[in-house]
């Protein structure tokens, strides 16, 4: 499954876009790649787009889920960030609420890209 990572043209937003069948291992790799790109960066607006992805029939089991959770725990790019989840799985918010408190970021889930971008940029646009 491809994952698209890109910095916006204005260099204020980093976007992670999942495409196709999504496993825990793929999500862990995306977090690690995002961490590598943003670890020394001032970008604090992140859009994570699930709209072109769907849960894998075999998401990888406990070892893959554990790797995903470790990647979340080790990520530092989240500190002070605003993270918008677009089209996230229905059980996503409860889990992310725990990580948001622990890692020091704010998040919201959206169904519309325009609403997510409006929230991320706020009055900056």
FENWOCOR-V853818 format. One record per residue. N is the residue number from 1. SS is DSSP state (h for helix, s for strand, l for the rest). Layout:
BEGIN
n	ss
N	SS
N	SS
END
This chain:
BEGIN
n	ss
1	l
2	l
3	s
4	s
5	s
6	s
7	s
8	l
9	l
10	l
11	l
12	l
13	s
14	s
15	s
16	s
17	s
18	s
19	s
20	s
21	s
22	s
23	l
24	h
25	h
26	h
27	h
28	h
29	h
30	h
31	h
32	h
33	h
34	h
35	h
36	h
37	h
38	h
39	l
40	l
41	l
42	l
43	l
44	l
45	s
46	s
47	s
48	s
49	s
50	s
51	s
52	s
53	s
54	s
55	s
56	l
57	l
58	l
59	l
60	l
61	h
62	h
63	h
64	h
65	h
66	h
67	h
68	h
69	h
70	h
71	h
72	h
73	h
74	h
75	l
76	l
77	l
78	l
79	l
80	l
81	l
82	s
83	s
84	s
85	s
86	s
87	l
88	l
89	l
90	l
91	l
92	h
93	h
94	h
95	h
96	h
97	h
98	h
99	h
100	h
101	h
102	h
103	h
104	l
105	l
106	s
107	s
108	s
109	s
110	s
111	l
112	l
113	h
114	h
115	h
116	h
117	h
118	h
119	h
120	h
121	h
122	h
123	h
124	h
125	l
END
